Amino acid sequence: MATKIDPQEIVKQVTTRVAERNPGVAYEHISSLATEELAKLAHSKVTDYFTVLTERAVRKRLKD
């Protein structure tokens, strides 16, 4: 069963963690990427891993 998610909280958590590891990147830019990546998952039925998947996608985009 999928758990209820709070998109703002996921974006905040992901942005904070990624920003800690990437101090040279603007917090707002990371937040924007997190919002975009989370939106790509919006239609998924299973939401349990949204935070992890969003963070992974943001880190990948920053790396590329």
Secondary structure, 3 states (H helix, E strand, C coil): CCCCCCHHHHHHHHHHHHHHHCCCCCHHHHHHHHHHHHHHCCCCCCCCCHHHHHHHHHHHHHHC
